[in-house]
Amino acid sequence: MNQRFDNVDRDTFRPALALPRSVYVHVPFCRHRCGYCNFSVVAGRDYLVDRFLNAIETEIGWLDRQFEIDTLFLGGGTPSHLSPANLERLMAAIRARFSLADNAEVTAECNPNDLDEATASALAAIGVNRVSLGVQSLDAAKLASLERDHTADDVHRAVERARSFATSVSVDLIFAAPGETRDAWQVDLDAALRLQTDHVSAYELTYEKGTQFWNRLNAEAITEADEDTQADMYTHAIERLNDAGLAQYEISSFAKEGHRCRHNEVYWNGRPYFAFGPSAARFVDGVREMNHLSTMKYFKQVEAGERPIDFREQLSPEPAARERLAIALRHVDGVECESFERETGFSVAQLLGKHGPSWQQDGLLVMDDRVRLTSAGRMIYNHISSLIERAVA
């Protein structure tokens, strides 16, 4: 392990800070809120769209100069819920301070039943070249249990429309839905693979506090899949997606060659990024900030000329390095040890402490010039990452 930083004062070490080359914009509008959703969403309140766009124009306009960016991600909520004219206005606000590099990746999250011809044309016109469809399932009963309002036919039409202008099409899938069996998940996954998309994100259903699903779970109105079933479904997804040419490159992400989500890799690699809109989280100049979760509070703060920040944190060097390592281990490629030490002032071996050798012996982690989790290690990523971030000896 490279030890060139042994004489560094780790309490005062500050890495050279790069300018962000990525932007996230949170669009909070949806037709309705699904029972499992804990995102910052306003449903059935489209009369607020103009107010949102005014606020975005103001917040972005507070930047004092132009930046060139490599990735732009329009997330939500449902960006595709905006009208073509409002999509054009949103992009105009972004372009007021950000210019897209020649090979920029521009992603828009879309609901399958929003992606009609007019919306597809609008997305193409504003430069979207990557579409992420919130499919979740193609099984009618499962879609109903997840409170989704589209059908499998909607999904097929949306994929075809997305292909007409986007160079990369992704679908999100959920497994371990209430009452779902491994066999049912296998059928659903195979149906999704027949779409032949370039990227798949497969997420285990989680029951977040404050959601309707959380309330139903605690009222015993629905039942959560047991850990063995969840693990079995996840393992099957990895095997089936890899066999279909969609290689796993992150815990929940699978892509054909050349179709990884470059924007998400910015997060996993600890790179800086701008973010705007309610609940949007940014990482600029070594500082993490998050806007207010409440869309209405976000509006009021911006309209009052105040930055709508709910949380701000500048980590000291060691906690920052630990967080960066923990997040990077989501990535199948892991972390290149020498560059990590050069950029943070801490060696990977030092941060792993006694757990490094133990995890290697247990087959959870591999460490040579890179450190990366094995497939077994990724199965317990949450446990491993929590230990890394706790600054254990």
SEROTOR-751937 format. One line per field, with one value per residue (C-alpha): residue in one letter; residue number from 1; chain; x, y, z. Coordinates in Angstrom, 1 decimal. Example, Ala and Ser with C-alpha at 12.3 -4.5 7.8 and 13.67 -1.06 7.14 Angstrom:
BEGIN
r	A, S .
k	1, 2 .
c	A, A .
u	12.3, 13.7 .
v	-4.5, -1.1 .
w	7.8, 7.1 .
//
This chain:
BEGIN
r	M, N, Q, R, F, D, N, V, D, R, D, T, F, R, P, A, L, A, L, P, R, S, V, Y, V, H, V, P, F, C, R, H, R, C, G, Y, C, N, F, S, V, V, A, G, R, D, Y, L, V, D, R, F, L, N, A, I, E, T, E, I, G, W, L, D, R, Q, F, E, I, D, T, L, F, L, G, G, G, T, P, S, H, L, S, P, A, N, L, E, R, L, M, A, A, I, R, A, R, F, S, L, A, D, N, A, E, V, T, A, E, C, N, P, N, D, L, D, E, A, T, A, S, A, L, A, A, I, G, V, N, R, V, S, L, G, V, Q, S, L, D, A, A, K, L, A, S, L, E, R, D, H, T, A, D, D, V, H, R, A, V, E, R, A, R, S, F, A, T, S, V, S, V, D, L, I, F, A, A, P, G, E, T, R, D, A, W, Q, V, D, L, D, A, A, L, R, L, Q, T, D, H, V, S, A, Y, E, L, T, Y, E, K, G, T, Q, F, W, N, R, L, N, A, E, A, I, T, E, A, D, E, D, T, Q, A, D, M, Y, T, H, A, I, E, R, L, N, D, A, G, L, A, Q, Y, E, I, S, S, F, A, K, E, G, H, R, C, R, H, N, E, V, Y, W, N, G, R, P, Y, F, A, F, G, P, S, A, A, R, F, V, D, G, V, R, E, M, N, H, L, S, T, M, K, Y, F, K, Q, V, E, A, G, E, R, P, I, D, F, R, E, Q, L, S, P, E, P, A, A, R, E, R, L, A, I, A, L, R, H, V, D, G, V, E, C, E, S, F, E, R, E, T, G, F, S, V, A, Q, L, L, G, K, H, G, P, S, W, Q, Q, D, G, L, L, V, M, D, D, R, V, R, L, T, S, A, G, R, M, I, Y, N, H, I, S, S, L, I, E, R, A, V, A .
k	1, 2, 3, 4, 5, 6, 7, 8, 9, 10, 11, 12, 13, 14, 15, 16, 17, 18, 19, 20, 21, 22, 23, 24, 25, 26, 27, 28, 29, 30, 31, 32, 33, 34, 35, 36, 37, 38, 39, 40, 41, 42, 43, 44, 45, 46, 47, 48, 49, 50, 51, 52, 53, 54, 55, 56, 57, 58, 59, 60, 61, 62, 63, 64, 65, 66, 67, 68, 69, 70, 71, 72, 73, 74, 75, 76, 77, 78, 79, 80, 81, 82, 83, 84, 85, 86, 87, 88, 89, 90, 91, 92, 93, 94, 95, 96, 97, 98, 99, 100, 101, 102, 103, 104, 105, 106, 107, 108, 109, 110, 111, 112, 113, 114, 115, 116, 117, 118, 119, 120, 121, 122, 123, 124, 125, 126, 127, 128, 129, 130, 131, 132, 133, 134, 135, 136, 137, 138, 139, 140, 141, 142, 143, 144, 145, 146, 147, 148, 149, 150, 151, 152, 153, 154, 155, 156, 157, 158, 159, 160, 161, 162, 163, 164, 165, 166, 167, 168, 169, 170, 171, 172, 173, 174, 175, 176, 177, 178, 179, 180, 181, 182, 183, 184, 185, 186, 187, 188, 189, 190, 191, 192, 193, 194, 195, 196, 197, 198, 199, 200, 201, 202, 203, 204, 205, 206, 207, 208, 209, 210, 211, 212, 213, 214, 215, 216, 217, 218, 219, 220, 221, 222, 223, 224, 225, 226, 227, 228, 229, 230, 231, 232, 233, 234, 235, 236, 237, 238, 239, 240, 241, 242, 243, 244, 245, 246, 247, 248, 249, 250, 251, 252, 253, 254, 255, 256, 257, 258, 259, 260, 261, 262, 263, 264, 265, 266, 267, 268, 269, 270, 271, 272, 273, 274, 275, 276, 277, 278, 279, 280, 281, 282, 283, 284, 285, 286, 287, 288, 289, 290, 291, 292, 293, 294, 295, 296, 297, 298, 299, 300, 301, 302, 303, 304, 305, 306, 307, 308, 309, 310, 311, 312, 313, 314, 315, 316, 317, 318, 319, 320, 321, 322, 323, 324, 325, 326, 327, 328, 329, 330, 331, 332, 333, 334, 335, 336, 337, 338, 339, 340, 341, 342, 343, 344, 345, 346, 347, 348, 349, 350, 351, 352, 353, 354, 355, 356, 357, 358, 359, 360, 361, 362, 363, 364, 365, 366, 367, 368, 369, 370, 371, 372, 373, 374, 375, 376, 377, 378, 379, 380, 381, 382, 383, 384, 385, 386, 387, 388, 389, 390, 391, 392, 393 .
c	A, A, A, A, A, A, A, A, A, A, A, A, A, A, A, A, A, A, A, A, A, A, A, A, A, A, A, A, A, A, A, A, A, A, A, A, A, A, A, A, A, A, A, A, A, A, A, A, A, A, A, A, A, A, A, A, A, A, A, A, A, A, A, A, A, A, A, A, A, A, A, A, A, A, A, A, A, A, A, A, A, A, A, A, A, A, A, A, A, A, A, A, A, A, A, A, A, A, A, A, A, A, A, A, A, A, A, A, A, A, A, A, A, A, A, A, A, A, A, A, A, A, A, A, A, A, A, A, A, A, A, A, A, A, A, A, A, A, A, A, A, A, A, A, A, A, A, A, A, A, A, A, A, A, A, A, A, A, A, A, A, A, A, A, A, A, A, A, A, A, A, A, A, A, A, A, A, A, A, A, A, A, A, A, A, A, A, A, A, A, A, A, A, A, A, A, A, A, A, A, A, A, A, A, A, A, A, A, A, A, A, A, A, A, A, A, A, A, A, A, A, A, A, A, A, A, A, A, A, A, A, A, A, A, A, A, A, A, A, A, A, A, A, A, A, A, A, A, A, A, A, A, A, A, A, A, A, A, A, A, A, A, A, A, A, A, A, A, A, A, A, A, A, A, A, A, A, A, A, A, A, A, A, A, A, A, A, A, A, A, A, A, A, A, A, A, A, A, A, A, A, A, A, A, A, A, A, A, A, A, A, A, A, A, A, A, A, A, A, A, A, A, A, A, A, A, A, A, A, A, A, A, A, A, A, A, A, A, A, A, A, A, A, A, A, A, A, A, A, A, A, A, A, A, A, A, A, A, A, A, A, A, A, A, A, A, A, A, A, A, A, A, A, A, A, A, A, A, A, A, A, A, A, A, A, A, A, A, A, A, A, A, A .
u	0.0, 1.3, 2.4, 3.4, 0.9, 2.3, 3.6, 0.4, -1.5, -4.8, -6.8, -6.0, -5.5, -7.8, -7.8, -7.8, -11.4, -12.7, -15.5, -18.7, -19.5, -22.8, -26.3, -29.4, -32.8, -35.7, -39.1, -41.6, -44.8, -46.7, -50.2, -50.4, -48.2, -47.6, -47.9, -44.1, -42.9, -41.0, -39.6, -40.4, -43.5, -46.7, -49.4, -52.5, -51.3, -50.3, -51.3, -47.9, -45.9, -45.4, -44.4, -41.9, -40.4, -40.1, -38.2, -35.9, -35.1, -34.3, -32.2, -30.1, -29.8, -28.0, -24.9, -22.6, -21.2, -21.6, -20.4, -19.8, -21.3, -20.9, -24.1, -27.6, -30.2, -33.9, -35.4, -38.4, -41.2, -41.9, -40.2, -42.2, -45.4, -44.5, -46.0, -43.8, -43.8, -42.8, -40.0, -38.7, -38.8, -37.1, -34.2, -33.9, -33.5, -30.7, -29.0, -28.9, -26.0, -24.9, -23.6, -23.6, -20.3, -20.3, -20.8, -23.0, -25.4, -28.8, -31.2, -34.9, -37.0, -40.3, -43.5, -44.5, -48.0, -46.6, -44.4, -46.8, -45.6, -45.7, -43.7, -41.2, -40.7, -40.3, -37.7, -35.8, -35.9, -34.4, -31.5, -32.5, -30.5, -31.1, -34.5, -35.1, -38.6, -40.2, -41.6, -41.4, -43.2, -45.0, -47.3, -50.8, -51.4, -48.1, -48.6, -51.9, -50.3, -47.6, -50.3, -48.8, -51.1, -49.7, -50.0, -47.6, -48.8, -47.9, -44.4, -43.9, -45.1, -42.9, -39.8, -40.4, -40.9, -37.8, -35.8, -36.8, -34.7, -32.6, -29.3, -29.8, -33.0, -33.2, -36.0, -36.5, -37.8, -39.0, -38.7, -40.0, -43.4, -46.1, -46.9, -44.4, -42.7, -39.4, -41.1, -43.3, -40.3, -38.5, -41.5, -41.6, -37.9, -38.0, -40.8, -38.7, -35.7, -37.8, -37.9, -34.2, -33.3, -29.8, -29.9, -31.9, -32.0, -33.5, -34.5, -35.7, -39.0, -38.3, -40.8, -39.9, -41.3, -44.1, -45.3, -48.6, -46.8, -45.0, -48.4, -49.9, -46.9, -47.2, -51.0, -50.2, -52.3, -49.4, -46.4, -42.8, -40.8, -38.4, -34.6, -34.0, -36.6, -35.2, -31.7, -32.8, -34.6, -31.6, -29.2, -31.5, -31.7, -27.9, -27.5, -30.3, -29.4, -25.7, -26.7, -28.7, -25.7, -26.5, -23.4, -23.8, -21.7, -23.3, -25.4, -28.7, -27.5, -26.9, -25.9, -24.9, -21.4, -21.2, -24.6, -23.7, -25.3, -22.5, -24.4, -24.8, -21.2, -20.4, -22.1, -20.4, -17.0, -17.3, -17.2, -18.9, -22.3, -24.9, -28.5, -31.7, -35.3, -37.1, -35.1, -32.2, -28.9, -25.6, -21.9, -19.9, -16.5, -16.4, -19.8, -22.9, -26.2, -29.8, -32.8, -36.0, -38.0, -41.2, -42.0, -44.0, -41.2, -38.8, -41.0, -41.3, -37.6, -36.6, -39.4, -38.1, -34.6, -33.2, -31.3, -33.7, -31.2, -32.4, -29.1, -25.5, -22.4, -18.7, -17.0, -13.6, -11.0, -11.3, -15.1, -15.2, -12.7, -14.8, -18.0, -16.4, -15.0, -18.3, -20.2, -17.6, -17.9, -21.4, -19.6, -18.5, -15.2, -14.5, -11.8, -8.3, -6.2, -3.4, -5.6, -8.0, -5.1, -3.8, -7.2, -8.2, -4.9, -6.0, -5.1, -7.9, -6.1, -6.1, -9.8, -10.8, -8.7, -9.0, -12.0, -10.0, -8.1, -11.2, -13.5, -10.8, -10.6, -14.4, -14.6, -16.4, -13.7, -10.8, -7.9, -4.8, -4.3, -8.1, -10.5, -13.9, -16.6, -17.3, -20.8, -21.2, -19.9, -22.4, -25.2, -24.4, -23.3, -25.3, -23.6, -20.1, -20.6, -21.9, -18.8, -16.5, -18.3, -18.2, -14.4, -13.8, -10.3 .
v	0.0, 3.4, 5.3, 8.7, 10.5, 9.2, 12.7, 14.5, 16.3, 14.5, 16.9, 19.8, 18.0, 19.3, 17.7, 19.9, 20.6, 20.2, 22.3, 20.3, 19.0, 17.5, 18.9, 17.3, 19.1, 17.7, 18.0, 17.2, 16.7, 13.4, 12.3, 10.6, 9.4, 5.6, 4.0, 3.1, 6.6, 8.8, 11.3, 15.0, 14.9, 17.0, 15.0, 16.4, 20.0, 21.1, 24.7, 24.9, 24.2, 27.9, 28.7, 25.8, 27.0, 30.6, 29.2, 27.1, 30.1, 32.1, 29.4, 28.6, 32.3, 32.9, 31.3, 34.1, 32.5, 29.9, 26.3, 23.5, 20.1, 16.5, 15.1, 16.5, 14.5, 15.6, 13.5, 13.5, 13.2, 12.9, 15.3, 13.8, 15.1, 18.6, 19.9, 20.3, 24.1, 23.7, 21.2, 23.8, 26.5, 24.2, 23.6, 27.3, 28.0, 25.3, 26.6, 30.1, 28.9, 25.6, 24.6, 21.0, 19.4, 17.8, 14.3, 15.2, 12.7, 14.2, 11.9, 12.4, 10.2, 9.3, 7.4, 5.0, 6.6, 10.1, 9.4, 10.2, 11.6, 15.2, 14.6, 12.5, 15.2, 17.8, 15.7, 15.2, 18.9, 19.9, 17.5, 14.5, 11.4, 9.0, 8.0, 6.2, 4.7, 4.0, 0.7, -1.2, -4.2, -5.5, -7.8, -6.3, -7.6, -6.4, -3.0, -2.7, -3.7, -1.1, 1.5, 2.2, 3.6, 2.2, -1.1, -3.4, -2.1, 1.5, 0.2, -1.3, 1.9, 4.1, 2.0, 2.3, 6.1, 6.5, 4.6, 7.0, 9.8, 8.5, 6.7, 4.9, 3.6, 2.3, 0.7, 0.6, -2.6, -3.4, -6.9, -8.3, -6.6, -7.7, -11.3, -11.7, -15.1, -15.8, -17.5, -14.5, -12.2, -14.5, -14.2, -10.4, -10.0, -12.1, -9.9, -6.8, -8.3, -8.9, -5.1, -5.3, -2.0, -0.8, -0.5, -1.9, -0.8, -3.4, -2.3, -4.3, -2.7, -0.8, 0.3, 3.9, 5.5, 7.9, 6.2, 4.4, 1.1, 1.6, 2.2, -0.8, -3.0, -1.9, -2.5, -6.0, -5.2, -6.2, -8.5, -7.9, -10.6, -12.4, -11.9, -15.2, -14.5, -11.0, -12.4, -15.1, -12.7, -10.4, -13.2, -14.4, -10.8, -10.6, -13.9, -13.4, -9.8, -10.7, -13.7, -11.2, -9.0, -6.4, -6.5, -5.4, -2.3, -1.1, -2.8, -2.1, -1.1, -3.3, -2.1, -3.1, -2.0, 1.7, 2.3, 2.9, 5.9, 8.4, 10.8, 8.3, 7.3, 10.9, 10.2, 6.9, 8.2, 11.1, 13.8, 17.2, 18.1, 20.9, 20.3, 22.4, 22.1, 20.8, 18.1, 18.4, 17.5, 19.0, 18.5, 21.6, 22.9, 20.0, 21.0, 18.9, 20.8, 19.7, 21.8, 21.7, 18.5, 20.5, 21.9, 24.8, 25.7, 25.6, 28.0, 30.4, 30.5, 31.2, 33.8, 35.6, 35.7, 33.1, 30.0, 27.1, 25.0, 22.6, 20.9, 21.9, 19.9, 20.2, 17.0, 17.0, 15.1, 11.6, 11.4, 12.7, 10.0, 7.3, 8.5, 8.5, 5.0, 3.6, 5.1, 4.1, 0.4, 0.4, 0.3, -3.1, -1.7, -0.5, 2.1, 2.5, 2.7, 5.0, 7.7, 7.5, 8.1, 10.9, 12.7, 12.2, 11.9, 8.5, 5.0, 2.5, 0.0, 2.6, 3.3, -0.3, -1.0, -4.5, -5.2, -5.2, -8.5, -10.1, -9.2, -10.5, -13.8, -14.1, -13.6, -10.3, -8.0, -8.1, -5.7, -5.3, -2.1, -1.7, -2.5, -3.9, -5.9, -9.4, -10.5, -11.8, -8.5, -6.6, -8.7, -7.1, -3.7, -1.7, -3.4, -3.0, 0.6, 1.5, 0.0, 2.0, 5.2, 4.7, 5.1, 1.8, 0.9 .
w	0.0, -0.9, 2.2, 0.7, 3.0, 6.3, 7.3, 6.3, 9.1, 8.6, 10.7, 8.3, 5.0, 2.3, -1.2, -4.3, -5.0, -8.6, -10.1, -10.5, -13.9, -13.2, -12.4, -10.8, -10.9, -8.8, -10.4, -7.7, -9.7, -10.0, -11.0, -7.6, -4.8, -4.7, -1.3, -1.0, -2.1, 0.4, -2.1, -2.2, -4.3, -4.9, -6.5, -8.3, -7.8, -11.3, -10.6, -8.8, -11.9, -12.8, -9.2, -9.4, -12.6, -11.3, -8.2, -10.4, -12.6, -9.5, -7.7, -10.7, -11.5, -8.2, -9.7, -10.8, -13.9, -16.6, -16.1, -18.6, -17.5, -18.6, -17.1, -16.4, -14.6, -14.4, -11.6, -9.4, -9.0, -12.6, -15.0, -17.9, -16.1, -17.3, -20.5, -23.6, -23.1, -19.4, -20.3, -22.7, -20.0, -17.5, -19.9, -20.7, -17.0, -16.8, -19.9, -18.5, -16.3, -17.7, -21.1, -22.1, -23.2, -26.6, -25.3, -22.3, -20.9, -20.4, -18.4, -17.8, -15.5, -17.1, -16.2, -19.0, -19.4, -19.7, -22.7, -25.5, -28.8, -27.8, -24.6, -26.5, -29.1, -26.3, -24.5, -27.8, -28.5, -25.2, -25.7, -23.6, -24.8, -21.9, -20.6, -17.3, -17.2, -13.8, -14.9, -11.6, -13.0, -16.1, -14.1, -13.7, -10.2, -9.0, -10.6, -8.7, -5.4, -5.9, -6.8, -10.2, -12.8, -16.0, -17.8, -19.6, -22.9, -21.7, -21.0, -24.4, -26.1, -23.9, -24.6, -28.4, -28.1, -26.0, -28.5, -31.2, -29.7, -26.8, -27.2, -23.9, -22.4, -18.8, -16.7, -13.0, -11.5, -7.9, -6.4, -3.1, -3.4, -1.0, -1.6, -4.4, -4.8, -6.4, -9.3, -9.9, -9.8, -12.3, -14.7, -14.2, -14.7, -17.9, -19.2, -18.6, -20.3, -23.5, -23.7, -24.6, -22.9, -22.4, -18.6, -15.7, -12.1, -9.8, -6.3, -3.3, -2.0, 1.2, 3.7, 4.6, 7.7, 6.9, 3.8, 3.4, 3.0, 6.3, 8.0, 6.4, 7.4, 11.0, 10.9, 9.5, 6.4, 4.2, 4.8, 4.0, 2.3, 4.7, 4.3, 2.7, 0.0, -0.6, -1.0, -3.3, -5.5, -5.6, -6.5, -9.2, -10.7, -10.8, -12.5, -15.0, -15.9, -16.3, -18.5, -20.7, -21.2, -18.6, -16.4, -12.8, -12.1, -8.9, -6.2, -8.0, -11.5, -14.6, -18.1, -21.5, -22.5, -22.9, -21.2, -17.5, -16.0, -16.0, -13.7, -10.9, -11.2, -10.2, -6.9, -6.3, -7.1, -4.7, -7.4, -6.9, -8.4, -8.4, -7.5, -7.6, -6.5, -3.4, -1.5, -4.0, -2.4, -3.7, -3.1, -4.0, -2.6, -0.1, 1.4, 1.4, 1.3, 1.0, 0.1, 2.1, 1.6, 1.6, -1.9, -0.3, 2.1, -0.8, -2.8, 0.2, 0.9, -2.7, -3.2, -0.1, -1.7, 0.7, -0.1, 0.6, 2.5, 5.2, 5.9, 5.5, 6.4, 5.8, 7.0, 8.5, 6.5, 8.0, 8.1, 4.5, 3.4, 5.2, 3.6, 0.2, 0.6, 1.8, -1.1, -3.6, -2.5, -4.0, -7.3, -8.5, -9.7, -6.2, -5.4, -6.9, -3.7, -4.7, -6.2, -3.2, -0.9, -3.0, -3.1, 0.5, 2.5, 3.9, 2.8, 2.3, 4.6, 7.4, 7.1, 6.9, 10.1, 11.5, 9.3, 6.1, 6.8, 8.4, 5.4, 3.0, 4.9, 4.9, 1.2, 1.4, 0.1, -2.3, -2.0, -4.2, -6.2, -5.8, -3.0, -4.0, -2.5, -3.7, -4.6, -1.0, 0.4, -1.7, -0.2, 3.2, 1.9, 4.4, 7.3, 5.8, 4.9, 8.4, 10.0, 7.6, 8.4, 12.2, 12.3, 13.9, 15.1 .
//
